[in-house]
Amino acid sequence: MHAEKLLTERDHVLVAFDGPVAELRATTPLAERLRTMLGEAPLPRKVARTDDPFVVLAYAATIGPATEQAVYAQFCRLEAEAVAAAPLAPGVGKAFTHLAAAGTHITVIGSLAASAIRTFLVMHGLDAPVRHLAGRTGPDQASLPPAPDLITAAIHAQAVPAQSCLFVGSTNDDVTAARTAGLDAIRYHRPVVSPDADVPAEQNRSWFEALETGPVAARPPRF
């Protein structure tokens, strides 16, 4: 089945933020920038060498709540900078408008701070077709994909059954989270940029063309 038809036949479509909506680019490792806030005392080897900002955040919490809050606030600021500089996925604006016009409810889900995701959607005019969003609300990594928490929370907030939803994601963690939550999932593959530089990416291809047409079967719901 064509991806466009597959999505418009569902009442609700949940879309991962990173990949299908925003093309986040690699920046200076956030963990490295956060470590500068931990003072000059020697750090544990794991913290000193990690590229995972959540490891740094967890260590900051052991120093004290004030340090944890300061480091997390900086993490959110750096994250917001990266999101603000990210371009839209090719064709996503037209695709979302089309889905909304067909009566499909769209929810955007991401591991980033909810405020950063909301700002990006508003900046690019996607806040109208997107009915709901679910993002990180604190420094705890346990609720982020591959855990299904964000997805189950979004479903519960709208009081919809998992069977009426379809998830679109580009990473293994996102797809795993959706399947664990009981949703069918299809994978988004970032399209190769056309060599025709005179044609804007948004007009050069359909967002639906970047989706696999065969859904990934869902696991039994956990709620």
C-alpha positions in Angstrom: 0.0 0.0 0.0 1.2 3.5 -0.8 2.5 5.3 2.3 0.2 8.3 1.8 -2.9 6.1 1.7 -1.6 4.1 4.7 -1.3 7.2 6.8 -4.5 8.8 5.8 -6.5 5.7 6.6 -5.4 6.0 10.3 -7.2 8.3 12.7 -3.9 9.2 14.4 -0.3 9.4 13.2 2.5 9.8 15.6 5.7 11.1 14.1 9.2 11.1 15.6 10.8 14.6 15.7 14.3 13.7 14.8 14.5 12.6 11.1 10.9 12.7 9.9 10.3 16.3 11.0 13.7 18.0 11.7 17.1 17.1 10.2 19.2 17.5 13.3 22.9 18.0 12.5 25.9 16.9 14.6 27.3 19.6 16.7 30.1 19.9 19.3 29.3 17.0 21.7 27.0 18.3 24.3 28.6 16.2 27.0 31.9 18.0 26.4 30.3 21.4 26.8 28.4 20.3 29.9 31.5 19.0 31.7 32.9 22.5 31.8 30.2 23.3 34.4 31.3 20.7 36.8 34.3 22.5 38.2 38.0 21.6 38.2 37.9 18.6 40.5 38.9 15.3 38.8 35.9 13.6 37.3 35.2 9.8 37.4 36.6 8.2 34.3 33.2 7.4 32.9 32.0 11.0 33.2 35.3 12.4 31.8 35.2 10.3 28.7 31.5 10.0 27.9 29.8 11.5 24.9 26.4 10.9 26.5 25.1 14.2 28.1 22.8 12.2 30.3 25.8 10.6 32.0 27.0 14.1 32.8 23.6 15.1 34.1 23.4 12.0 36.3 26.8 12.9 37.8 25.7 16.5 38.3 22.8 15.3 40.4 25.3 13.6 42.8 26.9 17.0 43.4 23.6 18.6 44.4 20.3 19.8 43.2 21.6 23.3 42.3 24.3 21.8 40.1 21.9 19.4 38.5 19.4 22.2 37.7 22.2 24.5 36.3 23.7 21.7 34.1 20.2 20.7 32.9 19.3 24.3 32.1 22.5 24.6 30.0 21.7 21.3 28.3 18.3 22.6 27.3 19.8 25.8 26.0 22.4 24.0 23.8 19.7 21.7 22.6 17.4 24.6 21.7 20.3 26.1 19.7 20.7 22.9 17.7 17.0 22.6 17.0 16.7 26.2 15.9 19.5 25.6 13.3 18.0 22.4 12.0 16.2 22.4 8.6 12.8 20.8 8.0 12.7 17.3 6.6 12.0 17.6 2.8 8.3 17.8 2.1 7.1 17.5 5.7 5.1 20.7 5.7 3.0 19.7 2.7 2.6 16.2 4.0 1.3 17.4 7.4 -1.0 19.8 5.8 -2.4 17.0 3.6 -2.8 14.6 6.5 -4.6 17.2 8.6 -6.9 18.1 5.7 -7.8 14.4 5.4 -8.8 14.4 9.1 -5.7 12.6 10.4 -4.6 13.8 13.9 -0.8 14.3 14.0 1.3 14.0 17.2 5.0 14.8 17.1 7.2 12.9 19.6 10.8 13.5 20.5 13.5 12.8 23.1 14.3 16.5 23.1 12.8 19.1 25.5 9.2 19.6 24.7 9.8 23.4 24.6 12.4 23.0 21.9 10.1 20.9 19.8 7.2 23.3 20.2 9.4 26.3 19.2 10.6 24.4 16.1 7.0 23.6 15.0 5.9 27.2 15.5 8.9 28.6 13.6 8.1 26.4 10.6 4.4 26.8 10.7 3.7 23.2 11.7 1.9 24.0 14.9 -1.4 24.2 13.0 -1.5 20.7 11.6 0.2 19.1 14.6 -2.5 18.4 17.2 -0.2 17.3 20.1 3.4 16.9 21.0 5.3 14.8 23.6 8.9 15.6 24.6 11.3 15.3 27.4 10.2 17.2 30.6 13.2 16.6 32.8 16.7 15.1 33.1 15.5 11.5 33.5 16.5 9.4 30.6 14.5 6.3 31.6 11.3 7.5 29.9 12.9 8.2 26.6 13.0 5.8 23.6 13.5 2.8 23.4 11.2 3.0 26.4 7.6 3.5 25.3 6.7 6.1 27.9 6.4 9.2 25.7 4.3 7.3 23.2 1.9 5.8 25.8 1.6 9.2 27.5 0.6 10.8 24.1 -2.0 8.1 23.5 -3.4 8.4 26.9 -3.6 12.2 26.7 -5.8 11.9 23.6 -7.7 8.9 24.9 -7.2 6.9 21.6 -6.6 3.2 21.2 -3.2 2.0 19.9 -5.0 0.2 17.1 -6.1 3.4 15.5 -2.6 4.9 15.5 0.4 4.5 13.2 4.0 5.6 14.1 6.6 7.0 11.8 10.2 6.9 12.9 13.7 6.8 11.6 15.7 5.2 14.4 15.7 1.8 15.9 15.0 3.3 19.4 11.9 5.1 18.1 10.5 2.2 16.3 11.2 -0.1 19.2 9.4 2.3 21.5 6.3 2.4 19.2 6.2 -1.4 18.9 6.5 -1.9 22.6 3.6 0.6 23.1 1.5 -1.6 20.8 1.6 0.6 17.7 2.2 -0.4 14.1 5.3 1.5 12.8 6.8 2.4 9.5 10.3 3.7 8.9 11.3 7.0 7.5 14.5 7.0 5.4 16.1 10.4 4.9 16.1 11.0 1.2 19.3 11.7 -0.8 19.5 15.4 -1.7 18.9 16.0 -5.4 21.9 17.4 -7.3 19.5 19.9 -8.8 20.4 22.9 -6.6 17.8 25.1 -8.4 14.9 23.1 -6.9 14.2 23.6 -3.2 14.2 20.4 -1.3 10.6 21.0 0.0 9.4 21.1 -3.6 11.7 18.4 -5.0 10.1 15.3 -3.5 7.2 14.0 -1.5 7.7 13.3 2.2 5.7 10.1 1.7 8.3 8.8 -0.8 10.7 8.5 2.1 8.5 6.0 4.0 8.5 2.3 3.8 5.2 1.0 2.6 5.1 -2.1 4.7 4.2 -1.5 8.4 6.3 -3.1 11.1 3.9 -5.3 13.1 3.2 -4.1 16.6 3.9 -6.0 19.8 1.0 -6.5 22.3 0.2 -3.2 24.1 1.6 -2.7 27.6 -1.4 -0.6 28.8 
